């Protein structure tokens, strides 16, 4: 059974539908004490980083997610959920993250754009695989996914398993041991996204 962490940040329906589409048994979990019961865990999220952390801390869900990460079982952060895996974010000041992966979340630096682009980064964009990893099995070296975000991760290339280009190159997927994160929305990315979800289910 795969658990989706429910902490009142975003609509979970599309995530549930995508996992059910690949035949996964999935449940939405809002009780921190029950996270360890799941074989795999999804940390989704849409909205502001600071608000998300406050929601996670309000009932101790942050500590339960950290404990789950230490268990060695697969954990996947999606969009804001990926950003929460890092140590901090510069969104609306400076907010402390879960600290599961070394690095921080920063705003797109529009001064580095080679031409005028809209922020948030919204729509289909390529991801470039940085190495062969089971999460991306069956996908080409470069493949398209659906993005919606104004901030992105900065971390050591050791953790970068996917990068994308929007004005400049940025990290769009990460992995550290049993912890995975992906900035775009696989649940909204049709066949490529469903393949990533299927691969995660098989981990």
C-alpha positions as CSV (number, residue, x, y, z in Angstrom):
1,X,0.0,0.0,0.0
2,X,1.2,3.5,-1.0
3,X,0.4,6.5,1.3
4,X,-0.2,10.0,0.1
5,X,0.6,12.6,2.8
6,X,-2.4,14.8,3.3
7,X,-1.5,18.1,5.0
8,X,-4.1,20.4,3.4
9,X,-1.9,21.7,0.6
10,X,-3.3,21.1,-2.9
11,X,-5.8,18.9,-4.6
12,X,-4.9,15.2,-4.3
13,X,-7.4,13.9,-6.7
14,X,-5.2,13.9,-9.8
15,X,-2.3,12.2,-7.9
16,X,-4.7,9.5,-6.6
17,X,-6.1,8.9,-10.1
18,X,-2.7,8.6,-11.7
19,X,-1.5,6.0,-9.2
20,X,-4.8,4.1,-9.5
21,X,-4.3,4.2,-13.3
22,X,-1.2,2.1,-13.0
23,X,-2.9,-0.3,-10.7
24,X,-1.4,0.9,-7.4
25,X,-3.2,0.5,-4.1
26,X,-3.1,3.9,-2.6
27,X,-4.5,5.7,0.5
28,X,-4.6,9.3,1.7
29,X,-3.1,9.6,5.2
30,X,-3.5,12.6,7.5
31,X,-2.5,10.7,10.7
32,X,1.3,11.1,11.3
33,X,1.4,8.0,13.5
34,X,0.3,5.8,10.6
35,X,2.9,6.8,8.0
36,X,5.2,3.9,8.9
37,X,2.5,1.4,7.9
38,X,3.0,2.2,4.2
39,X,5.4,0.5,1.8
40,X,6.0,3.8,-0.1
41,X,5.1,7.4,0.6
42,X,4.1,10.3,-1.6
43,X,4.6,13.9,-0.5
44,X,2.6,16.1,-2.9
45,X,2.0,19.8,-2.6
46,X,0.8,23.0,-4.3
47,X,1.2,26.5,-2.8
48,X,3.7,28.3,-0.7
49,X,6.7,26.6,1.0
50,X,6.3,28.3,4.4
51,X,2.6,27.5,4.6
52,X,3.3,23.9,3.7
53,X,5.9,23.6,6.5
54,X,3.5,25.1,9.0
55,X,0.8,22.6,8.0
56,X,3.3,19.7,8.4
57,X,4.4,20.9,11.8
58,X,0.9,21.6,13.1
59,X,0.4,17.9,14.0
60,X,3.9,16.5,13.9
61,X,3.7,15.3,10.3
62,X,7.1,16.8,9.6
63,X,8.7,14.5,12.2
64,X,6.9,11.5,10.9
65,X,8.0,12.2,7.3
66,X,11.6,12.5,8.5
67,X,11.3,9.2,10.4
68,X,9.8,7.6,7.3
69,X,12.8,8.8,5.2
70,X,15.2,7.1,7.7
71,X,13.3,3.8,7.4
72,X,14.8,3.2,4.0
73,X,11.4,2.8,2.3
74,X,10.9,4.9,-0.9
75,X,9.6,8.5,-0.5
76,X,8.7,10.7,-3.5
77,X,8.2,14.4,-3.3
78,X,6.2,16.0,-6.1
79,X,6.4,19.7,-7.0
80,X,6.2,21.6,-3.7
81,X,6.7,18.2,-2.1
82,X,10.1,18.0,-3.8
83,X,11.1,21.5,-2.6
84,X,10.1,20.6,1.0
85,X,12.8,17.8,1.0
86,X,15.5,20.5,1.0
87,X,17.0,22.4,3.9
88,X,15.4,25.8,3.2
89,X,13.5,28.0,0.8
90,X,13.8,31.7,0.0
91,X,10.1,32.0,-0.8
92,X,8.5,34.9,1.2
93,X,11.6,35.2,3.3
94,X,13.6,32.2,4.5
95,X,11.8,29.1,5.6
96,X,13.3,25.9,7.0
97,X,12.5,22.7,5.1
98,X,12.6,19.0,6.1
99,X,16.4,18.9,5.5
100,X,16.3,15.4,3.9
101,X,18.5,16.6,1.0
102,X,21.3,19.2,1.2
103,X,20.4,22.3,-0.7
104,X,17.9,25.1,-0.9
105,X,15.0,26.4,-3.0
106,X,15.4,29.7,-4.8
107,X,13.3,31.9,-7.1
108,X,14.0,31.9,-10.8
109,X,16.7,34.6,-11.4
110,X,15.2,36.5,-14.3
111,X,18.4,38.4,-14.8
112,X,20.0,35.2,-16.1
113,X,17.2,34.7,-18.8
114,X,18.5,35.0,-22.3
115,X,15.2,36.5,-23.3
116,X,12.0,37.5,-21.6
117,X,10.1,34.6,-20.1
118,X,7.1,34.4,-17.8
119,X,7.3,33.3,-14.2
120,X,5.8,31.1,-13.0
121,X,7.3,28.5,-15.4
122,X,4.1,26.9,-16.6
123,X,3.6,24.2,-19.3
124,X,5.4,21.4,-21.0
125,X,9.2,21.3,-20.8
126,X,11.9,18.8,-21.3
127,X,13.7,16.9,-18.6
128,X,17.2,15.6,-19.3
129,X,18.2,12.5,-17.5
130,X,21.5,12.9,-15.7
131,X,22.0,9.2,-15.2
132,X,20.2,5.9,-15.5
133,X,18.0,5.4,-12.5
134,X,15.0,3.0,-12.0
135,X,12.6,5.9,-11.6
136,X,13.2,6.8,-15.3
137,X,13.3,3.3,-16.7
138,X,11.8,3.2,-20.2
139,X,12.1,6.9,-20.9
140,X,14.3,8.6,-23.4
141,X,17.3,10.6,-22.5
142,X,15.2,13.7,-22.9
143,X,11.4,13.6,-22.3
144,X,8.6,16.1,-21.7
145,X,6.7,16.7,-18.5
146,X,4.3,19.3,-17.2
147,X,5.6,22.1,-14.9
148,X,4.0,24.8,-12.8
149,X,6.5,26.6,-10.4
150,X,8.2,29.9,-9.6
151,X,11.0,28.4,-7.5
152,X,13.5,25.7,-8.1
153,X,16.1,23.7,-6.2
154,X,19.8,24.4,-5.9
155,X,21.9,21.4,-4.8
156,X,25.0,19.4,-5.5
157,X,25.0,17.5,-8.8
158,X,25.4,14.4,-6.7
159,X,21.7,14.5,-6.1
160,X,20.5,15.7,-9.5
161,X,19.0,12.9,-11.6
162,X,17.1,15.3,-13.9
163,X,17.6,18.8,-15.2
164,X,15.6,21.2,-17.3
165,X,16.1,24.5,-19.1
166,X,14.0,27.6,-18.6
167,X,16.1,30.7,-19.1
168,X,18.9,28.7,-17.7
169,X,19.5,25.1,-16.6
170,X,18.0,24.1,-13.2
171,X,17.6,20.9,-11.2
172,X,14.2,19.3,-11.8
173,X,14.6,15.9,-10.3
174,X,16.6,14.6,-7.3
175,X,17.5,11.4,-5.5
176,X,19.4,10.7,-2.3
177,X,19.3,7.0,-1.2
178,X,15.6,6.1,-0.8
179,X,14.4,9.7,-1.2
180,X,13.2,11.0,-4.6
181,X,11.9,14.4,-5.7
182,X,10.5,15.6,-9.0
183,X,9.6,19.3,-9.7
184,X,7.1,18.8,-12.5
185,X,3.7,17.0,-12.1
186,X,3.9,13.4,-13.3
187,X,0.2,13.0,-12.6
188,X,-0.5,15.7,-15.2
189,X,2.2,14.5,-17.7
190,X,0.3,11.8,-19.6
191,X,2.3,8.8,-20.7
192,X,5.7,10.0,-19.5
193,X,4.4,10.9,-16.1
194,X,2.5,7.6,-15.7
195,X,5.7,5.8,-16.6
196,X,7.5,7.6,-13.8
197,X,4.7,6.7,-11.4
198,X,4.7,3.1,-12.5
199,X,8.4,2.9,-12.0
200,X,8.1,4.4,-8.5
201,X,5.5,1.8,-7.6
202,X,7.9,-0.9,-8.7
203,X,10.8,0.3,-6.6
